[in-house]
């Protein structure tokens, strides 16, 4: 968008309240930005802007960051994961890799924890599979079920996510799965005794 809509274009059309994450039309003084779902159904505030007879849809968080920085950011991260919270203390300019690492976990992800799958095959050892994207590739580890418990794989998952620079938000799902794991409950009970 930076090659079409300039910062001057934005400043001509909008005023920004960076502290509260609001964008206002200079024409009528009203707040702008309607909620629109993206392909992944993550809601964002979006506005439409016309230039040279063509309409462009722009995300409010990107406009706010561009107006604040004086240039279009590569990507914008919502620190708390709430994509409708565009307050200055919640958004930050980041590179695309960091933004992808900080995205909200998939709601339909594995019940075992983020990136963990269970594979039981006939005539072959059953195994746990841990897959994590990082450093420009998908990292995959296999753990035979006859040698590694689910709890071991879950703890390894937490360790690997941290090593690859993911935030705690990414491991929340795995931590919840660990809490629900009977192995963990038994371990806690034995340690408390």
N, C-alpha and C positions, 0 to 999 in steps of 0.2 A: 504494500500500500504506500510505502514511503516514496516510491517513484511517481505516484499519481497525486496523492493528497499530501500537501506540505504542512509544516508546522504553522506557517503563516495562514494557510487555509483554515486550520483548526482555530487559531486565535481570532480570525475574522468572524467565525460563526459561533463560537462557544466561549463561555467563561467557566472557570473551574473552581470548585471548592475542594482543594486537595485534602484538607484535614478530614472532611466528612465524606469524601469520595463521590461527590456529586458534580454533574455537568449541567450547565444551563444554556439555553438558547439566548443569544444576544438580541434576537429579533423581538421576542416577547417576554424574556426573563423567566420562562418556565423551565422546570427541570426536564431533561430529556433522557431517553433510554428506556426501552421496553424489554421485558424478559423474553428471551428467545432460547429454545433448546438447541443444542448443537447435535451433530450426528450421534454422539455418545450420550445424549440426553442430559448433559451437564448444563444447567441454565447460566446464561450470561446476560448482562445488559447490553443492548445494541441500539445504534442509531443508524439512520440512512442519511447520506450526504450526496448531493448532486454536484458534479463538476463537469463542465464542457458537455452538458446534455446526457451524461451517464450517471447512473445511481450506484453508490458504493455503500455496502453495509459494513459498519465499523463497530468494534467492541469498545464500550465505555472505558474499561480498565486500560486498554491500549492507548486510547486518546488521552486519558488523564496522565499516564506515564510519559507519553510523547510531549505533552504540553509542559509538564514539569521538568523534563530533561532537556527539552529543546531539540530532540531528535527521536525518531522512532526506535523503540527498544527491539532487540531480537525476540525477546519473549518476556512475559510478565507472570510472576508467581504470586498466587494468593496464599500468604503464609498460613492462615488458619484453614485453608481448604474450602472456604465458603466463597464461591465465585461471584456472589452478589455483593460481597463486602469489599468495596473499592476504596476504603479509607486509606490515607497515606501511610498509616502504621501497619497496614496489612498487605500492601502490594509492593513488589520490588522488581526491578529490571534484572533479568537473569539470561543466561544462554539457554538454547533449546534443550540441551541435555539435562541441565538442572531442572528446568520446567517439567520435563517428562518424568524425572525421578520424583518430583514432588506432587504429581497428580494424585487424585484420590484413588484408593484401591478399588478394583473391580468388585462390585457388589455380588457378582455371580461366581466369585473365585472359590477355590477349593475349601472344603470344610476343614482340611488339615492345616491350612495356613497358606499365606500368599506364595504362589509359585510351587507348591508341593502337590504332587500327584501320586496315586497309588496304582501300581500295575501288577496284576496277577495273571500270569500266562500259563496255559497248559504246557507241560513238558519243559518248563524253564523256570529258573528261580524267580520268585516274586520280588519286586523291588519298589523302593520309593524313588521318585524323580524330583529333583529340585532344579528349577529353571528361573534364572534372574537375568534381565537385560542390564548390560553395563559395559562401558568402555567400547561402545560401538558394535557389540555382538551379544548374542544370547549365550550365557554361561550355563552349562548343564552338568549336574552331578547325579550319579546313580548310587543308591545305597540298598544293598540286598537286605530283604526283610529278615532273613535268618541270622544276620549279623548286626543289624541296626534297628533300634526301636523307633517308633514314630517320634517320641520325645527327643531322641538324639538328633533326628533330622530337623525337627522344629527348632531346636537350639542352634544347630548349624546354620539354618536359614537366617535366624536373627543375626548371627555373627557375619555371614556373608553379605547381607543387605547393608550392614554398617560399614563393612570394608569397601563396598562399592559406592559409598557416599549417600545412601538413601536416608531419609529422615525417619524419625520415630513413627510418624503417621503411616508409613509403609508397613511397619511391622505390627501395628495394632491388631490386625486380623489374625496374625500368627500368635500373638500373645493371648488373644481370646481363645484360640484353638488349644493352646497349651493349658490354659485354665480349665478347659472342658475335657482335657485328656485324662482318663483314669490313671495312667502311669504317673502323671504329675501329682495327682491327689494322693496316690500311694506313697510316692517319694516324700511329699510334704508330711504325711502322717508318720512315716518312719523316722524322719529327721526330728519331728517334734517329740518323739517318744524318748 
